[in-house]
Amino acid sequence: MSYAFVVANVIEAESGNLPDSARRLDNQAWVLGLSTAPVDLVEATGWFTVVNTARPADTATDTSDRSLVLNGTVPTETWTIRPWTAEELARNEAQTNTAQMIDESDESVDKLVLVIEALNAITALTNADINANPAAILKDLTRECKTIARQANREARLTSGRTESTDTGPVVDA
């Protein structure tokens, strides 16, 4: 709930709480304990309860700005729909990308565990196994190193705040 201070049909201020005391606008007499005073006495000091209205949902292209208008003598919340600014769109995309990367963190940990297991298997090979097919071993090593690099890129983007993209490079495992 919020309150608007209205003088001569102009909204002068808005507050989440009533002041402790205020002067009546008609005779300048002090009114104490506004938060527990009758509504007609509070309104005599110029403070009115703001009528809240539902905020329109944001869309991919539009958002809404809040303002107060007087509907007769009643301060009423209104919403003006407008296009997102370029800065807001960039911030929204960064927030979405950050959330996506955080959601994928568990998957990243699982991938790195598999990479460690694969690297352990390679280091456990004998020289004879490696010499039998060195190209396959090099491909396996390269694939695992690329996975590590992609995961490091993802973590670096998250920690540096560079979340303008979630792209960590192409996955080419052939």
VEXTOR-218259 format. One record per residue: x, y, z negated of N, C-alpha, C, CB in turn. Coordinates in steps of 0.1 Angstrom, whole numbers, plus 5000, padded with zeros to 4 digits. Glycine has a CB too. Layout:
N
XYZXYZXYZXYZ/...
END
This chain:
174
500849885000500050005000500950125000499050004988/500550225008501250355008500250475007502150365020/500850585004500050705002500550815010500050744987/499650905015500051025022499651145015499451025037/500551245015500251375009499751465020501551435001/498551515019497851585030497551725024496551515035/497951835031497651965028497152035041498952045022/496052105040495452175051495352085064496252305054/494951965062494751875074496051835081493851925084/497251845073498551805078499151705069499451935081/499651595074500351495066501751555063500351355072/501951585050503251635047504351535043503051735035/503851425037504751325032504051185031505351365018/504851085030504350945028505150885017504250865041/504550805008505350734998504750604995505350824985/505550514990505050384986504350384972506150284986/504650494965504050504951503550644950505150474941/502550664941502050794938503050854928500650784932/503150994928503951054918503351034904504251204922/504051054894503551044880502451154878504651064870/502651274884501751384882501751474894502051464869/500651544896500651644907499551754903500251574920/499651864910498651964908497551954918499352104911/496351974913495151984921495352094932493852004913/494852074944495052174954494052284953494852104968/492852254946491852364945492052464934490452294944/492652414922492752504911494152504905491752474901/495052424910496452414905496552354892497052554905/495552294886495552224873496352094875494152194868/497152064865497951934866497051814863499051944855/497351714871496751584869497851484865495951534881/497751424853498851334848498351194851499151364833/499351104852499050954854498250924866498250904842/498750974878498050964890497750814894498751024902/498650724890498450584894497250514887499750504890/496750574876495650524870494450614870495950494855/494550724877493450824878492450784888494050964881/491150824886490150794896490450844910488750854891/490050774920490350814934490050954937489650714943/488851004933488451144937489451244930487051174932/489951214918490951304912492351304919491151264897/492751184923493951164931493851244944494251014933/492751224951492551294964492551444962491351244971/492051494950492051634948493451694947491251664935/494451604945495851654944496451644958496651574934/495751594968496251584982496751454985497351694984/496751354976497251224978496151134982498051164966/496351064994495250974999495950835002494651035012/495150735000495650595004495650585019494750484997/496750535024496850515038496150385042498350505043/495350405053494650285059495650215068493350325066/495950085065496850015073496149945084497649905065/496849935096496249865107497249765112495949965119/496849655118497749555122498649605133496949435128/499949565131500949605141500849505153502349595135/500849555165500749475177502049385177500649555190/501949265182503049175183504049225193502649025186/505349215191506349245201506249145212507749255194/506549195224506649105235508149105240505649145247/508449035251509749035257510149175262509848935268/509049255265509349385271508949505263508649405284/508049485253507549605245507649575230506149625249/507749695223507649695208506749805205509049715202/506549835192505649935187506250025177504349875181/505950155178506450255168505250295159507050375175/505550305146504450335136504450485134504750265123/503250535132503050675129501750685120502950775141/501550805114500350825106499550945113500650865092/498250925114497351035119496251045109496850995134/495551165109494451185101493151145109494351325096/492451055104491151015110490051085101490950855110/489751205104488951285095489851335084487651205089/489651295072490551325061491351205056489751385049/491151095064491850965060493150945068490850845061/494250935061495550905068495450755073496750925059/495650735085495550605091496850575099494350595100/497350455097498450405104498150375118499050275097/498950415128498650385142499950335148498150515150/499850265159500950205166501050245180500950045165/502150285185502350325199503250225206502950475200/502750155216503450055223504450125232502549955230/505650085232506750135241507650025246507450255234/508350055257509349955261510549945251509849985275/511149825250512349815242513449905249512849665241/514349965241515450035246516549935250516050145236/517549975258518649885262519349845249519549955272/519549935240520249895228519549795219520550025219/518149805218517349715211517349575218515949765210/517249575231517349445239518649375236517149475254/519749455237521049395234521149335220522149495237/520649415210520649365196519749235195520149475187/518649235201517749125201518448995207516449145208/519049015218519748905225520848855216520248945238/521648945210522748905201522148825189523549025196/521048865183520448795172519948655177519248875166/519348645188518948525193520048425196518148545207/521148485202522348395205522948355192523348475213/523048435182523648405169522848285163523748525159/521548305163520648195158520848065165519148235158/520948075178521147955186522547885183521147985201/523547965182524847905179524947845165525948015180/524247915155524147855142523447725142523547955132/522247725149521547595150522347485157520247625159/523247525166524047425172525247385164524447475186/525547445153526747425145526847275141526747515133/525647215136525747075132526146985143524347035127/525647015155525946935167527446955170525146985179/527947075168529447105170530247025161529647255169/529847015148530646945139530646795143530046955124/529546745147529446605151530346575163528046565155/530346675173531246655184532746655180531046775194/533046745171534446745167534846615160534746865158/533946565152534246435145534546325156533046395136/533746325167533946225177535246255185532746235187/535646385186536846415193538046365184537046565195/537946385171539046335162539146185164538746375148/538046115164538045965165538645925179536645915164/538345995189538845965203540345995203538146055213/540746105197542246135196542946025188542446275191/542345985177542945875169543145745177542145855156/542145725185542145595194543345615204540845575201/543445725209544545745219545945735212544445885226/546045795201547345785194547645645189547445885182/546645565188546845425183547245335195545545375177/547145385207547545295219549045265218547145375232/549345155224550745125225551245185238550944965226/552545195239553245255251552745175263554745255250/552645045262552244955273550844995278552344805269/549945025268548545065272548545195279547645075259/549345295274549445425281550045415294550345515272/551145335296551845315309551045245319553145245307/550045165314549245095323548245185331548344985316/547845295325546945395332547145535326545445345330/548245595329548545725323547545835328549945775327/546945825340546045925344544745925336545645895359/544345805332543145795324543345855310542645645322/544545825304544845885291544946035292546245825286/545546085302545646235304544246295305546546275316/543346235313541946275314541246275301541246195324/541446175293540846165280541346275271541146025273/542646295271543246405263542746545267544746405264/542646565280542246695285540746715281542346695300/539946615283538446625279538346655264537746485282/539146595256538946615242539546755238539746515234/540546805245541046935242540047045246542446955249/539447015258538347115262537247125252537847075276/536847005247535747005237536147085225535446865233/537447065220537947145209537947295212539347105205/538347335224538447475228537047535229539047485242/536047455234534647505235534147535221533747415242/534347435212533847455198534547575191534047325190/535847585193536647695187536047835193538147685190/535747835206535147955212533847985205534947935227/533047885203531747915197531847965183530847775196/532747905175533047955161533648095161533947855154/534548125171535148255171534148365175536248255182/533148325184532048425187531248455175531248365199/530948345167530048365155530848455145529748235149/532048425142532748495132533148635136534048425128/533348665149533748795153532448885156534548785166/531348825157530148895160529948915175530149035154/530748855184530648865198529648765203532048845205/528348795201527348705204526448745216526348685192/527148825225526448865237526148755246527248975244/526748635244526548525252526748395243527448525265/526148285247526448165241527348075249525148085237/527748125261528548045270529848015265528648125284/530147885264531547845259532247775271531347755247/531847805283532547745294531847625299534047705290/532147585312531547475318531947345312531747475333/531047245311531447115306531647025319530247055297/532946995321533246905332533946785327534146985343/533246675326533846555319534246455329532846505309/534146485342534446385352535946355353533946425366/
END
